[in-house]
Amino acid sequence: MISKIFKNEWFPRVFPFLIFVFFIAIESLIDMVAKYVPQFEKFAEYDSYIFYPIKTVLVGFFLVLFWKRYTELGTKNKFLWENLFIGLLTGFTVFVLWINMDWKFATIGKTKEFNPNVLGMSLISVVLVSFRLIGASLIVPVFEELFWRSFVLRYIVNPKFENVPLGKFTWMSFIVTSILFGLEHNLWLAGIMAGVAYTLLFYYTRSLLTVILAHGVTNLLLGVYVVSTENWQFW
């Protein structure tokens, strides 16, 4: 049974995403328990600093393990250099819109800032910031785009998603994927905006690598912005 699930085409595109979500769920559970069990309050305050490096390494490991199964990133779908400019432009545009949107009314739950300076140890802060930047700009764009744009977007068109061409448009898949992608983020309105932008880019280029590039650029610029301005609420 396990072997059969492992061999399914959806598994390598879904499993890394589920690992990341699992740790988010654990953090939420700890926060909830901390409201009733005082002993958990301190751990709840710092759990994200512990879990982020762990989930980054774990997801990165499985992406490498499954890499040969990502046919949409293989030799038949090489990155087209003519898409480089539009990918960079999309990533930059999403970043600018993200930090300038009126996000205060468009949040899900209480925003939990990732501010490594609260630990008061410079070396640990540098390590945590490095993990955050690497995770956000290199790991997150890969597993999220494999899940949302390669799997979910095509699965809505046809459960046998591997038979659906990359970038095939339907209104249902476009709307549902963009909204669900947005709801994955605390700043849901900004998330939907990003989801729409990345999906439109995918339709235009039919290149998942270009979308991964755009997503990575957005997250890298956002990370640099957060660290340089200390607007930790965006993390």
C-alpha positions in Angstrom: 0.0 0.0 0.0 2.7 2.4 1.0 4.8 1.4 -2.0 1.8 2.1 -4.3 1.3 5.6 -2.8 5.0 6.4 -3.2 4.9 5.5 -6.9 1.9 7.7 -7.6 2.7 10.8 -9.7 1.1 13.1 -7.2 3.2 11.9 -4.2 6.5 13.8 -4.9 4.6 17.0 -5.7 2.4 16.8 -2.6 4.6 15.2 0.1 7.1 18.1 0.5 4.3 20.6 0.8 2.6 18.4 3.5 5.8 18.3 5.5 5.9 22.1 5.5 2.2 22.4 6.4 2.7 19.8 9.2 5.2 22.0 11.0 2.9 25.0 10.6 0.1 22.9 12.1 2.4 21.9 15.0 3.2 25.5 15.7 -0.5 26.4 15.7 -1.2 23.5 18.1 1.5 24.7 20.4 0.1 28.2 20.4 -3.3 26.9 21.3 -2.0 24.7 24.1 0.0 27.6 25.5 -3.2 29.5 26.1 -4.2 26.9 28.6 -0.9 25.5 29.8 1.5 28.2 31.0 4.5 25.9 30.8 4.1 26.0 27.0 4.1 29.8 26.7 7.9 30.2 26.4 8.2 27.4 23.9 5.3 28.8 21.8 7.2 32.1 21.6 10.3 30.5 20.1 9.1 27.4 18.4 9.2 28.9 14.9 12.9 29.6 15.3 13.4 25.9 16.0 11.1 24.4 13.4 12.0 26.6 10.4 15.5 25.3 9.9 14.3 21.7 10.5 11.5 21.9 7.9 13.7 23.7 5.4 16.3 20.9 5.6 13.7 18.1 5.5 11.8 19.6 2.5 15.0 20.3 0.7 16.1 16.7 1.3 12.9 15.3 -0.2 13.0 17.7 -3.2 16.5 16.3 -4.0 15.3 12.7 -3.4 12.4 13.2 -5.8 14.1 15.4 -8.3 14.2 13.0 -11.2 10.5 12.5 -10.9 9.8 16.2 -11.6 9.4 15.8 -15.3 8.1 19.4 -15.6 11.6 20.5 -14.5 13.5 18.0 -16.8 15.3 18.3 -20.0 12.1 18.6 -22.1 11.1 21.7 -20.2 14.3 23.6 -20.1 14.3 27.2 -18.9 13.9 29.5 -21.9 16.1 32.5 -21.6 13.6 34.8 -23.3 11.4 34.2 -20.2 14.1 35.5 -17.9 13.1 39.2 -18.1 9.3 38.5 -17.6 10.1 36.2 -14.7 12.3 38.7 -13.0 9.8 41.5 -13.7 6.9 39.5 -12.3 8.8 38.6 -9.1 9.8 42.2 -8.6 6.2 43.5 -9.2 4.7 41.0 -6.7 7.2 42.1 -4.1 6.4 45.8 -4.6 2.7 45.2 -4.4 3.1 42.9 -1.4 4.8 45.4 0.8 2.5 48.3 -0.3 -0.9 46.6 0.1 -3.1 47.5 3.0 -2.6 44.1 4.5 -3.7 45.0 8.1 -7.4 44.2 7.5 -6.6 41.2 5.3 -4.9 38.7 7.6 -5.8 35.3 8.8 -5.3 34.9 12.5 -2.6 36.8 14.5 0.5 37.5 12.5 3.5 35.8 14.2 6.6 37.7 13.5 9.9 35.9 12.8 12.4 38.3 14.5 15.7 36.5 15.2 17.0 39.5 17.1 14.8 38.6 20.1 17.2 35.8 20.9 19.9 38.3 21.6 22.8 36.2 20.2 24.2 37.6 16.9 25.6 34.3 15.6 22.4 32.5 16.1 20.5 35.4 14.5 22.7 35.2 11.4 22.1 31.4 11.2 18.4 31.9 11.5 18.2 34.7 8.9 20.3 32.6 6.5 18.0 29.6 6.9 15.0 31.9 6.4 16.4 33.5 3.2 17.6 30.2 1.8 14.3 28.5 2.6 12.1 31.3 1.3 14.0 32.0 -1.9 15.2 28.5 -2.9 13.1 25.8 -1.1 9.6 27.4 -0.8 9.3 28.4 -4.5 10.2 25.0 -5.7 7.8 22.9 -3.5 5.0 25.4 -3.6 5.1 25.7 -7.4 5.3 22.0 -7.8 2.3 21.6 -5.6 0.1 24.6 -6.7 0.9 25.2 -10.3 2.1 21.7 -11.4 -0.3 19.5 -9.4 -3.4 21.4 -8.1 -3.8 23.6 -11.2 -3.8 20.5 -13.5 -5.6 18.2 -11.1 -8.7 20.5 -11.1 -8.7 20.1 -14.9 -8.3 16.4 -14.8 -7.5 14.1 -11.8 -5.0 12.4 -14.1 -3.1 15.6 -13.9 0.1 14.2 -15.6 -1.9 14.0 -18.8 -2.8 17.7 -18.7 -0.3 20.0 -20.6 1.6 22.5 -18.5 -0.2 25.9 -18.4 -3.6 24.6 -19.7 -6.2 27.3 -18.8 -9.6 26.8 -17.3 -11.5 29.4 -15.3 -12.1 27.0 -12.5 -8.5 25.9 -12.0 -7.3 29.5 -12.3 -9.7 30.9 -9.7 -9.6 28.0 -7.2 -5.8 27.7 -7.3 -5.2 31.4 -6.9 -7.6 31.7 -3.9 -6.3 28.6 -2.2 -2.7 29.8 -2.7 -3.7 33.1 -1.1 -5.4 31.5 1.9 -2.2 29.6 2.6 -0.7 32.9 3.7 -1.5 35.0 6.8 -1.7 38.0 4.5 -4.4 36.3 2.4 -5.1 39.3 0.0 -1.5 39.7 -0.8 -1.3 35.9 -1.3 -4.2 35.9 -3.7 -2.5 38.7 -5.7 0.7 36.7 -5.8 -1.2 33.6 -6.8 -2.9 35.4 -9.7 0.4 36.8 -10.9 2.3 33.5 -10.8 -0.6 31.6 -12.5 -0.9 34.2 -15.3 2.9 33.9 -15.7 2.6 30.2 -15.9 -0.2 30.4 -18.6 1.9 32.9 -20.6 5.2 31.0 -20.5 4.0 27.4 -19.9 7.3 27.1 -17.9 7.3 26.1 -14.3 10.9 27.1 -14.0 10.0 30.6 -14.9 7.4 30.7 -12.2 9.8 29.3 -9.7 12.2 32.0 -10.6 9.6 34.7 -10.2 8.5 33.3 -6.9 12.1 33.0 -5.7 12.8 36.7 -6.7 9.7 37.9 -4.7 10.7 36.0 -1.6 14.4 37.0 -1.8 13.5 40.7 -2.2 11.0 40.4 0.6 13.6 38.8 2.8 16.2 41.4 2.1 13.6 44.1 2.7 12.5 42.6 6.0 16.1 42.3 7.3 17.1 45.7 6.2 14.0 47.5 7.5 13.2 45.2 10.4 9.6 45.0 9.2 9.4 41.5 10.8 5.6 41.3 10.3 6.2 40.3 6.7 8.0 37.2 8.0 
